[in-house]
Amino acid sequence: MLKTKFFVRHKSGEVITPIYVRVSNGRAFDLKVATKETCIASRWDDENGMMKERFFVEQKGKLVEKRDGKTRALFLESKEVNERLQDLAKKIDKAFKEAEEVEFNTEWLKTVINPPVVVENTVPDDFVSFCPVFIEQKKHEISKGYTIKVNCLKRIIKEFLKHSKKKTLKFSEINLKFKLEFDKYCYEVMGYSVNYTSTNLRLLRIIAYQAERNGIKLHSQIKLVKSKEEKTIFQILTPAELKAIENHVFEDVDLDNVRDWLLISVFSGQRISDFMRFNVEMLTKEELENEQEGYFLNFIQDKTGHILHLPVHPKILEILNKRGFRFPPKYDEDKYNKLVKTVCKDAGITEMCYGGIEKNRRKVFANYPKHELITSHIGRRSFASNNYGKIPTPLLMVATAHKSESMFLRYIGKVDNQQSHALASYFFN
């Protein structure tokens, strides 16, 4: 009789761990393979072989089931993963029953979990024609913004082909020769920045690897098709500058609204695609461990798809209270980026700073008044940078949704000094 059970190797802690499946049939075989699913170790129910769907807290010596907004989000996430695991168990059972003259080993089980892509003659082998196929195959995994990036790269490649007097770009032609020609086109003809060109080549490789999964042959040099990147230069708003912005009196209604959105972005650490969607329906009021009450924002990040249960900063509550417990009116990103520069200029954020301003489709780096360098992303980066070292990094990562501390440190332009400090302790002891 076929038995299927799911398990994790890490049984505790907040580490993200793969979920494995164990499939056995008496003494005939006993197979263990990693599935596509992962979970936080502490949320795994080892007894049931599934993710926990109920969460408890001890109150007065008794276990009481938690029913707050954060727990509801955890339940929904666990339920989705468990349903996929149950579907996989049924899939494995069906494959076992239908198998004829098959050797039941780990390769068989891996094929059941990750079946090879069926290659059809209709799958194109040139980059431009494959882009819509990529979007269709990844539609449940990529965001709207990512789709826009793919279509933008498709347009750039079409323009590159036209400039090069070529009809198509076959995946088998994406090699070092192509890379050199594409770099030259981007830098000299289009005036694109080094980082923008590097980002496009990275996306091109991702699309190429998806084509390979569809049976399309790639050039052996595909891994070498990448460009150098320059260190990102960015600005943040300091606590003193934020105080100046907060205290400035704006007569213009739009500037007053955008000032409040800027403060909301700084004290929530979110992208404009998320904070500009904030509304009071996302708020829940919950009891904290210190017997106080706090508000939380419950939403799904637009770019990452992460479910967030974000505590509302007191400064955001001040803004809500002054507005009759409503968020400010919403603005599209272009208008916001234009108005936020005026907000900072009027508040005196005008010191000369080195940075890049986009001119003719590429960034020109020079010294500019700081307010000219302000965009919607400064709120998120200011949140991360200003709180680094004051709030434990893992807690900051809850808000920013960075997957690793190294990614977070790169984001704020910091290096991990732990080993350096450890060495220094030997020098002075």
N, C-alpha and C positions, 0 to 999 in steps of 0.2 A: 504493500500500500504506500502510495506516494505521500510524503510529509513535507510541508513547506513552512518554514519559520523564519522570521526576520529578527535580526539582532544587531547590536553595535558593540564595538570593542572597548570604547571608553564608556564607563558606567556612571560617571559623575562629572561635575564641573560645567563650565560654560563654553567648553571647546566645541567647535563644529566638527562632527564626526560622520563618516559615511555609514549608510544603513546597508547591511549585508543580508543576503538571503541564503538560507541553508536548505537544500533539497536532498532528501534521502529516500531510499526505497529498500528497507530492510538491510541486508548485507550486500545487496547488488551495487549500490553506490551511495556516497555521502559527499555532496558537492557544496562548496561555499564560494560565493561570488559577490562582489560589490554591486549594488543597484545604482541607479542614477540619483537616488534620493539622499539627502543629508539631514541631520537634525542637531540641535544642541543637546549634548549628552544628558544633562539634568532633566530634560523633558522626555526622555525615553522610558517607556513602561516595559521593563525587561520580562515581567511575568506574562503580559499579554502579547509581547512581540509587536507592539505598535507605539506610536507617539501618545503621550498622555493627552486626554481630552477633558480631564477634570483636575482642578488645582485646589489645594487646601491650605489653610493657615491655622495655626494653633491659637485659640482664644480661650482663656480661662481653663486650660487643661483639656480642651476638646478641639477636635479637628472640624473646622467650619469651611464649607466650600466657598471659594472666592467667586464673585459674580460682577466684578467691576469691568470697566471698558477695556483695560489692558488684557484681562483674562479672557474676555470675549474674543479679542483679536488673536490671542494664542490658541484658543479653541478652534477658530475658523481655519487657522494655518495648519494645525494638527489634523483636523478633519480632512482637509484637502490631500495631505500627504498620505494619510491612512487609506483613503479611498483609492489612491493610485497604487499603493502597496497591495490592497485587496484585488484590484484589477490585474496586477502582475502575477499574483498567486494563481488566479484563474487562468491566466494566459499560459503559465508554466504547466499547470495540470492538463490543459487542452493539448499543448504541444507534446507532452509525454504520452497521452492516450492516442494521438494521431501518428506518432513516430513509427516508422517501419525500417528495420535494418539500420538502426542508428546506434552509435556508441555513445552512451550517456557519460559525458565527461564535462569538465569545466568549459571547454570550448563550445560544446552544445548549449550549455546554460547561458553563456555569454551571448550567443547568437539569438537565443530566445529573448533575452533582456534587451539587447541592442541589435535588432535584425538589420542586415545590410540593406542599404538603399537600393531599391529596384531601379536599375538604369534603363531608361527608355530612350528610344531614338530621337525623341522630341527635345531632350535636354541639350541646349546649345553649348558649343565649346568655345564661344568667344565671350569676352567679358561683358560688353554692353548688353548683349541679348540675354545673358544669364542673370543680370541684376534683378529683373522682375521675378525670376524663379527663386532667387535667394530670398527676396522679400516675402514671397508666398510661403516658402518652406519655414521661414523664421517668424511668421506673423504673430505667433503666440509667445514668442520669446523676446522680441525687440519692441522698443517704444516708438511712438510717432516721430519723435526727434531723431531716432536712429535711422528710421526709414527715409527721412528727409536727407540725412547725411549720405546714405547710399545713392539716392537719386542725384544728389549734388555731385558726387564722385563720378557717377555715370555721365553726367553732362560734361564734366572736365575731361574725361577720357575721350568723349566724342569730339570735343574741340581740339584735343591733342592730336587725334587721328586726322582731323581735317587739316590742321596745320602741317602735319607730317606727310600729307597726301597718301594716307593709307585708308583702306576700307574697314578693316576689322583688327581687333587685338585678340588673337587666340591665346588661351591660357598657356599653351606650350611655348608661346613667344615671350612670356613675362620672365625675363632674365636680367642679367647685369647690363646688357646692352640697352634694353628697354629702360632700365632704371636710370642710366646716365642721360638718355634722351629726354625722359620725363622730367628729371631734375632740372635740366637746362631749360626746358619749356616753362616749367613752373617759376623758376627764378628770373630768367631773362625776358621771357615773353609776357607772362602774366603778372610778374612781380609779387608772387606769393612768398610768404615768410618760410623760414626753414622748418618751424614747428608745424605749420599748416600742411606743408608738403609731406613731412614725416607722418603726420596723422593720416593723411590720405593713402599713403603707401601701406600703413598698418591695416587700414580698412580693406584695401585691395587684396592683401594677403589673406585676411579673414574670409573674404568672398571666394578667393581662389581655393582655399582649403575646403569650403563647402562644395565647390564644384568637384573637387577630388572625391568627396564622399558620394557624389553622383556618378562616379566612374570616369570623370574627365582627367586626362593625363596632364600633369603639371611639369614644367621645366625643373631640372635638378637644382637650379640656382634660385628657386623661389624664396628660400629662407634668407638669401642675401639681398633681396629687394627691399631695402630699408635705408633711411637717411638719418643722419645725426640730428640731435635735438639741442636747441639752445635752452639754457636755464630760464625759466619763466620769471619775469620781473613783475611784481604785483604790489598794489597798495592796500593798506588797511586803514580803518578809522580808529584812532587811539581813543581811550576813555575820555581824555580831555576834549577831543574834537566832538565826540558823541554828546558830551555835556553841552557844548556850544550849540550843536544842532538842536538838542532837546529844548534848550532855554530860549532859542531865537523865536521872536514873534513874527509870523508870516501873515501878511494881510491878504495875500492871494489864496483862495480856497484850494486850488490844485496843489500849490506848493505846501500848504499845511497838510493836505492828505498824503502827499508823497513823502514828506518828512516823517509822518507816522508809519508809513509802510517801510521806510528805510530803517527806522528803529525796530520795527517788528522783525525785519529780516535779520538785523544784528543780534537780537535777543532770542531768536528761534534757531538761527543757523541753517536756514533752508534756502533753496533755490527759488527764483521768481516763479518758476513753473509750479511750485508748491505753495509758497506763502501768499501769492496773489489769488489762490483758491480758498484761503482760510475763510470760514464762516462760523457763526455761533452754533450751528447744528453739529459741528465737529467737536464741540466742547463737552466734557463730562466733569462733574465735581466729585471728588473722592476723598476719603479719609486717609491721612498720612500716618506713618508710624509714630510720630510725636503727638498724636491726637489732634493735630491741626487738619485743616482741609485745604485742598489744592485743586486747581483746574488742569485738565489735560486736553491736548489736541489729538484727535484720532483720525489718521488719514493714511493713504497709500502714496508713497513718493512717486511722482510722475516718471522720473528717469530710471529709477532702480526697481520699482515695484515693491519696495520694502514697506511692511506695515509698521507705522510709527505710533507710539503712545507717548506723546511729547509733553513734558510738564511746561505749563505756561509761566514764563518769567514775570515777576512783579511789574516790570516796566511795561510789558504788554497788557497786563491787567489795568494799569493806570490809563493806557490809551483807550482800552475798551470802556472803562468807567466814564471817562470824559466824553465819550461818544454814545452814551446811553446803552452801553454794552453791545456795541456793533463795531465791526471792522470798517475801515475807511472804504470809500468807493474804489472800484477796481480800475486798473489802467493796463493797456497793452504794453509789451516790453519796450517797443520803440519810444513811445511817449514817456514812459517811466524813466528810461535812460536819459532822455533829454531833460526832463524836469528835475531829476535827482542831482544833476550837475549844477543847476541854478540854486537848488536848496543848499548845497554845500558852499557854493560861492557866496550866497547871501549870509551864511553863517560864519564866514571868514576862513573857510578851508581853502586858502589860496597860495600857500607856500609852494616854492618851486620844487618839483620832484622829477626824478628820472623815470620814464615809462614809455609805453608805446601807444600811439593813436593810429587807428586805421585810416590810411589815405590811399586812394586808388587801389583797393583790394589787398593792401599789405600794411603791416604795422611799421610806422616810422618811429624809431626810438630817439628821444631827446629830452631836454628839461622842459616841463610844462607846469602851469599852475595845477595844483593837486586836484582841484574840483573838475578839471577837464578829463582826468583819468578815472573818474568815478563811474561805475556801471552797476547794474543790479547785483552782480556777484560779490561786491565788496562786503555786503552784509554777512554772508555765509563765511567768507574768509576772515573777517574781523572777529566774528564769534569764536572761530576755532583758534585764531592766533592770540586774542586777548585773554582767553580762558586757559590756554595751555600753561601748565605749571601751577595753576590755581585749583582747577578741578581735575580729578584723576582722568587720565587720557581715555581709559575704557568707557567712562561715563560720557565724555565729550563725543566719543564715537557712536554712542547710542543716538545722539541728535544728528550727527553728520552722516551716519550710516556708512562710514568707511569700513571695509572688511578686515583690514589689518592695521596695526599701529604704524608699520613702515609706510603704508599708503597715506595715512593721516599726516605723518611727519613730512613727507614729500609735499603734501598739499599746502602746509603752512610754511614750507621752506626751512624746516628744522632738521637737524641730524640727531641720531640717537647717541647721546653722550654717556650712556650707562657704562660702557667699557672704558672710556677715557677717565671717568670719575673713579672707577675701580682701580685703575692704574695709578691715578693721583694719590689715592689713599695709601698705597705702598710707599710713595715718595715721602710722605709727611708723617709716617708712623715709624 
